[in-house]
Amino acid sequence: MANPSAELYGADVQLLESATALRERGWRVVVVTPSTGPLVPRLTAIGAEVELQPFPVLRRADFSVRGAASLVRTSGGALSEMRRLMERVAPDAVYVNTITLPWWLLAARWGRLPRLCHVHEAESRDPVWVRRALALQLGLADVTIVNSRATQAVTAAAAPYLRRRVRLVPNGVRGPATPPAARARRTPYRLLVVGRISPRKATHVALEATARLRSAGRDVRLEVCGTPAPGHEEYFEGLRARAEQPDLAGAVLFSGYQSPIWPALDRADVLLAPSLGESFGNAVVQGQLARRPVVASAVQGHVETIEPGVSGVLVPSEDPAAMGDAVARLMDLPGTAEQLALLGMRRAQELYGIARYGDEVAELVGEVAGRSHLDVVQARHELAERQAEQRA
């Protein structure tokens, strides 16, 4: 399994859940990542092996003449290292997490190994040529897993020739260890944003919504859980400067990366999800599983995970006034807020459970590798018996 980072944000968390599902079903799992980070101990804790190996990862900056030239210079050596690792591990299948790692599919194709790519991106705002270029690599995969209908639609539009190879597996999101209780009414009213900090995640919208609420005399506070995405440190500093202005001074807490996220959700009254685009949006489902009402921008994945007025509230994208108004209504109607939270929790538990996700991912890996889960377990059992006999 190849992953572009060792962080624990959306696609990284799903890689961990996929690895967990495969380990629970008897597979040997080897995860390769270019750097160390919080994902590594989580993987080793479930019995996965981790290989640290530098390799290029596609970034938005690479879609330029200079960026493309740099990728060409670094890719040749990386491909050779990938091939050597595959020869040493001798995998039954190669599982590539996200479309930012096209070299892994190419190396696996050269090695004639079965291949899957798990797509978590639904960037419909990107230029058409970018979307088509990114989708080209999926022609090297035997199966492409997409995490939502939004991702499926974007992938099909960019590469209609791949329709028969695409499989929809909605994310599985792990809930809190103990059943969440209804939020007790108290002041100040606490808002929460969870996720990478970047312009695309639109954290600034949550800050402006908070400022509007406070200007209207509402006693609200905002907590931002997350760290800036690479290359967006200047955006983060801009947010910090905005939070120090008089209308927000003392009302915004940047608490950094939080894992587990449940204590932050427990102290929140409402989860805000202001992203400009989401293929799925794990944070929304985490908020629902924590029994907290969610106010989210009406974009792609949010439209799938929220039934408006039933399991959350959808507002226009990049509209602080609409987001602030939605929060004000929840403050004024606590019964409605609790109903949204309760129904959202039940819907998330039903649709985005870990067991369902694990079964579907493991089934596809087994299909691509050409053998069933029972075959894998039997092979591991026979190997263990042979090793025991040799030791004896």
C-alpha positions in Angstrom: 0.0 0.0 0.0 1.5 3.4 -1.1 0.4 6.6 0.7 1.6 10.1 0.0 2.2 11.1 3.6 2.3 9.8 7.2 -0.3 12.4 8.5 -3.7 11.5 9.8 -6.1 13.5 7.7 -8.9 12.3 5.4 -7.2 10.1 2.9 -4.6 9.0 5.4 -7.3 7.9 7.8 -9.0 5.8 5.1 -5.7 4.2 4.3 -5.4 3.2 8.0 -9.0 1.8 7.9 -8.2 -0.1 4.7 -5.0 -1.6 6.2 -6.9 -2.5 9.4 -9.6 -4.3 7.4 -7.0 -6.3 5.5 -5.1 -7.2 8.6 -8.2 -8.4 10.3 -8.9 -10.6 7.4 -5.5 -12.3 7.3 -3.5 -10.2 4.9 0.1 -9.2 5.3 0.1 -5.5 4.8 3.2 -3.4 3.9 2.7 0.4 3.8 5.2 2.6 2.1 5.3 6.3 2.8 7.9 9.0 2.0 8.2 10.3 5.6 7.4 9.5 9.2 4.4 10.9 11.1 1.5 10.0 13.3 0.2 7.4 10.8 3.2 5.2 11.3 2.6 4.1 14.9 -1.1 3.6 14.2 -0.1 1.2 11.4 2.4 -0.7 13.4 -0.2 -1.0 16.2 -2.5 -3.0 13.9 0.4 -5.3 12.7 1.2 -3.6 9.4 4.8 -3.2 8.3 5.9 0.3 7.3 8.6 1.1 4.7 10.0 4.6 4.7 11.1 5.4 1.1 11.3 8.9 -0.5 9.3 9.3 -3.7 7.7 12.2 -5.5 4.2 13.2 -4.7 2.1 15.4 -7.1 1.3 18.8 -5.7 -0.5 21.7 -7.4 2.8 23.5 -7.8 3.9 20.7 -10.1 1.3 21.8 -12.8 3.8 24.4 -14.2 6.8 24.2 -16.4 9.2 24.4 -13.5 7.3 21.9 -11.4 7.0 19.4 -14.3 10.8 19.7 -15.0 11.5 18.9 -11.3 9.2 15.9 -11.4 10.9 14.5 -14.5 14.4 14.8 -12.8 13.3 13.0 -9.6 11.0 10.3 -11.1 13.5 8.0 -12.8 15.4 7.1 -9.6 12.2 6.8 -7.6 10.7 4.3 -10.1 13.8 2.1 -9.8 13.5 2.1 -6.0 9.8 1.3 -6.2 10.6 -1.7 -8.4 13.2 -2.9 -6.0 10.9 -2.7 -3.1 8.2 -4.6 -4.9 10.6 -7.3 -5.9 11.7 -7.6 -2.2 8.1 -7.7 -0.8 6.6 -9.7 -3.6 3.0 -8.4 -3.1 -0.2 -10.1 -4.3 -1.6 -6.7 -5.1 -0.4 -3.0 -5.0 -2.9 -0.6 -3.5 -2.2 3.1 -4.3 -3.9 5.6 -2.1 -4.9 8.9 -4.0 -4.1 10.0 -7.5 -1.0 12.0 -6.4 1.1 8.8 -6.8 1.0 7.8 -10.5 4.5 6.3 -10.4 3.4 3.5 -8.1 0.9 2.3 -10.7 3.5 2.5 -13.4 6.0 0.6 -11.4 3.5 -2.1 -10.5 2.4 -2.4 -14.2 6.0 -2.9 -15.2 6.3 -5.6 -12.6 3.0 -7.2 -13.8 1.4 -6.9 -10.4 -2.3 -6.5 -9.8 -3.2 -2.9 -9.1 -5.8 -0.8 -7.3 -6.0 3.0 -7.0 -8.2 4.5 -4.2 -9.3 8.0 -5.4 -10.3 10.5 -2.8 -10.2 13.6 -5.0 -13.2 15.3 -6.7 -11.7 18.6 -7.9 -14.3 19.7 -10.3 -13.0 23.3 -10.2 -9.7 22.3 -11.7 -9.1 22.9 -15.5 -10.4 20.1 -17.7 -6.8 19.3 -18.9 -5.6 18.9 -15.3 -8.4 16.5 -14.5 -7.8 14.5 -17.6 -4.1 14.3 -17.1 -4.5 13.1 -13.5 -7.1 10.5 -14.6 -4.8 9.0 -17.3 -2.9 7.0 -14.7 -6.1 5.2 -13.7 -5.8 3.3 -17.0 -2.9 1.5 -15.3 -5.2 0.2 -12.5 -7.2 -3.0 -12.6 -9.8 -1.4 -10.3 -10.3 2.2 -9.2 -12.1 2.7 -5.9 -13.9 6.0 -5.4 -15.0 7.3 -2.1 -18.3 9.0 -3.1 -20.7 9.6 -5.9 -19.1 13.0 -6.4 -15.7 11.5 -6.9 -17.3 8.9 -9.2 -18.8 11.6 -11.3 -15.6 13.7 -11.6 -13.6 10.6 -12.5 -16.2 9.5 -15.1 -16.2 12.9 -16.7 -12.4 13.0 -16.9 -12.0 9.4 -18.1 -15.3 7.9 -19.4 -13.3 5.0 -20.8 -12.8 3.8 -17.2 -16.4 3.4 -16.1 -16.3 -0.4 -16.0 -13.3 -0.4 -13.7 -14.6 2.1 -11.1 -16.1 0.8 -7.9 -17.9 3.0 -5.4 -17.0 2.4 -1.7 -18.2 5.2 0.5 -15.8 6.0 3.4 -16.1 4.2 6.6 -15.7 6.5 9.6 -14.9 5.2 13.1 -17.1 6.7 15.9 -16.2 7.5 19.5 -15.5 4.6 21.9 -18.5 5.5 24.1 -22.0 6.6 23.0 -22.1 10.4 22.8 -24.6 12.2 25.0 -26.7 15.2 24.1 -24.9 18.5 24.4 -25.7 20.3 27.7 -26.8 24.0 27.2 -24.1 26.4 28.3 -22.3 29.6 27.4 -20.3 30.6 25.5 -21.7 28.8 22.5 -18.8 26.8 21.0 -18.2 26.3 17.2 -15.6 23.9 15.8 -13.8 23.5 12.5 -11.8 20.3 11.9 -9.3 19.6 9.1 -6.3 20.8 7.1 -6.0 24.5 7.1 -5.9 25.8 3.5 -7.9 28.2 1.3 -9.7 25.2 -0.2 -10.9 24.2 3.3 -12.1 27.9 3.7 -11.3 28.2 7.4 -11.6 32.0 6.8 -15.3 31.6 6.2 -15.8 30.1 9.7 -13.8 33.0 11.2 -16.0 35.6 9.4 -19.2 33.8 10.4 -18.0 33.9 14.0 -17.2 37.6 13.7 -20.7 38.3 12.4 -22.3 36.4 15.2 -20.3 38.3 17.8 -21.1 41.6 16.2 -24.8 40.7 16.5 -24.3 40.2 20.3 -24.0 36.4 20.3 -21.6 35.0 22.8 -19.7 32.5 20.6 -16.2 31.0 20.5 -14.5 29.2 17.6 -12.0 26.4 17.8 -9.9 25.4 14.8 -8.4 21.9 14.9 -5.8 21.3 12.3 -2.4 22.3 10.9 -1.7 24.2 7.6 -1.3 22.1 4.5 2.2 22.3 2.9 2.6 25.6 1.1 -0.3 27.3 2.9 1.6 28.6 5.9 1.0 32.2 4.8 -2.7 31.6 4.7 -2.5 30.3 8.2 -0.7 33.3 9.4 -3.4 35.5 7.8 -6.0 33.6 9.8 -4.1 34.2 13.0 -3.8 37.9 12.2 -7.5 38.1 11.5 -8.3 36.4 14.8 -6.4 39.1 16.7 -8.6 41.9 15.3 -11.0 43.5 17.8 -14.2 41.8 16.7 -12.5 38.3 17.2 -9.9 39.0 19.8 -9.9 36.2 22.4 -12.7 34.3 20.6 -10.7 32.0 18.3 -8.5 29.1 19.5 -6.1 27.4 17.1 -5.6 24.1 18.9 -3.5 22.3 16.2 -3.8 18.7 15.2 -6.1 16.7 17.5 -6.2 12.9 17.7 -8.5 11.6 18.8 -10.9 14.3 17.7 -13.7 13.3 20.1 -12.8 15.5 23.1 -12.8 18.6 20.8 -16.2 17.5 19.4 -17.5 16.9 23.0 -16.8 20.5 24.0 -18.4 21.9 20.8 -22.0 22.9 20.2 -21.8 22.9 16.4 -19.4 21.6 13.8 -18.8 24.0 10.9 -17.6 22.5 7.6 -17.0 25.5 5.3 -14.9 23.8 2.5 -15.1 25.0 -1.1 -14.9 21.4 -2.3 -15.0 17.9 -0.6 -15.0 14.5 -2.2 -16.5 13.1 1.0 -15.8 15.1 4.1 -14.9 12.8 7.0 -15.1 15.7 9.5 -18.9 16.0 8.8 -19.5 12.4 9.5 -17.3 12.6 12.7 -19.4 15.5 13.8 -22.6 13.4 13.2 -21.2 10.4 15.0 -20.4 12.7 18.0 -24.0 13.7 18.1 -23.4 17.3 17.2 -25.4 19.4 14.6 -23.4 20.2 11.5 -23.5 23.3 9.4 -21.7 22.7 6.1 -21.2 24.3 2.7 -23.4 22.7 0.0 -20.6 21.2 -2.0 -20.0 17.7 -3.5 -19.4 15.2 -0.7 -21.3 17.3 1.9 -24.5 17.0 -0.2 -24.1 13.2 0.1 -23.4 13.0 3.8 -26.0 15.6 4.9 -29.8 15.4 4.3 -30.8 19.1 4.7 -33.0 19.7 7.7 -32.7 16.1 8.7 -29.1 15.3 9.5 -27.6 18.7 9.2 -27.7 22.2 7.6 -26.3 23.1 4.2 -25.5 26.7 3.3 -24.1 28.3 0.1 -20.3 27.9 -0.3 -18.1 30.8 0.7 -21.0 32.7 2.4 -20.1 33.7 6.0 -23.5 35.4 6.5 -25.4 32.3 5.6 -23.3 30.2 7.9 -23.7 32.6 10.7 -27.4 32.8 10.2 -27.7 29.0 10.4 -25.7 28.9 13.6 -28.0 31.7 15.1 -31.1 29.6 14.3 -29.6 26.6 16.1 -28.8 28.7 19.1 -32.4 30.0 19.2 -33.9 26.5 18.6 -32.0 24.1 20.8 -34.7 21.4 20.2 -34.1 21.6 16.5 -30.3 21.4 17.0 -30.6 18.3 19.1 -33.0 16.6 16.6 -30.5 17.3 13.8 -27.7 15.9 15.9 -29.6 12.7 16.9 -30.8 12.0 13.4 -27.4 12.8 11.9 -25.8 10.3 14.3 -28.2 7.5 13.4 -27.8 8.2 9.7 -24.0 8.2 9.9 -24.0 5.0 11.9 -26.2 3.3 9.3 -24.4 4.5 6.1 -20.8 4.9 7.0 -19.9 2.1 9.3 -16.5 0.6 9.6 -17.6 -3.1 9.2 -19.3 -2.3 5.8 -16.3 -0.4 4.6 -13.9 -3.1 5.6 -15.9 -5.9 3.9 -16.1 -3.9 0.6 -12.5 -2.9 0.4 -11.2 -6.4 1.4 -13.5 -7.9 -1.2 -12.1 -5.7 -4.0 -8.5 -6.4 -3.0 -9.2 -10.1 -3.0 -10.8 -9.8 -6.4 -7.9 -8.0 -7.9 -5.3 -10.3 -6.3 -7.3 -13.2 -7.7 -8.1 -15.0 -4.5 -10.7 -14.8 -1.7 -10.2 -13.8 1.9 -10.3 -17.4 3.0 -7.5 -18.3 0.6 -5.4 -15.6 2.2 -6.1 -16.8 5.7 -5.5 -20.4 4.7 -2.1 -19.5 3.0 -1.0 -17.6 6.2 -2.1 -20.6 8.3 -0.2 -23.1 6.2 2.9 -20.9 6.2 2.8 -20.7 10.0 2.5 -24.5 10.2 5.5 -25.0 7.9 7.6 -22.5 10.0 6.6 -24.3 13.2 7.6 -27.6 11.7 11.0 -26.2 10.6 11.6 -24.8 14.1 10.7 -28.2 15.6 
